[in-house]
Amino acid sequence: MAKKGSRVMLGLMCEVCKSLNYVVTKNKVNTTTALKLKKYCRKCKKHQFHKETKKLD
């Protein structure tokens, strides 16, 4: 049975090297815009902007 609620799982992808580094949850009611966070990328070995990619189940 599926969970009830407004939180969805999504991936954060590095804008420079395009690698999927993080999986986070987002409340789709309170945060309607796409996420864009500055996080550490292990492939680039420095802090880069990561953007929201796709919904995960």
N, C-alpha and C positions, 0 to 999 in steps of 0.2 A: 504494500500500500504506500502511496506517495505521501511525502510530507506536505502539510498544509502550511502556508505562509508566503511571505513576499520576498524571501531571500533566494537568490540564485547563485550558483557557482560559475565562475568564469576564469579564464586564463589571462595572464599578463605577459605580453610578448615584447621583447626588446625592439626598439625602433631602428637600431643600427644593424644588428646581426640577425634579426628576425628569429631568435630562439625563444621558445616558451619556457620561462624560468619560474613563474609563480602561479599558484592556484589560490584564489581568494573568493570570498562570498560578498555579495552586494545586495543591499535592500533596494529593490527596483521601484518601490513607492517613494522613498525619500531621496534617492539619487537617480534621477532620470537621465542625466548626461553620462557620456562614456568616461570611464576612469582613465587618468593619465598621471602616473606616479613616477618619481625619480627613485629607482631601486638599483641595487648592485647586480650587475650582470657577470656571471662567472666566466662566460666565454670572452667577453671584451676585457674583463678584469678591471672594470671601473664602473662608477655610477652613471647610468644612462636612463633616459625616459622609457617607461614601459607603458603600453597602451592595452586597453581591454580588447580581447579578441573574440572568443566564442563562448557560448553557454555550454557548460559541462553538466552531465547528469550524475 
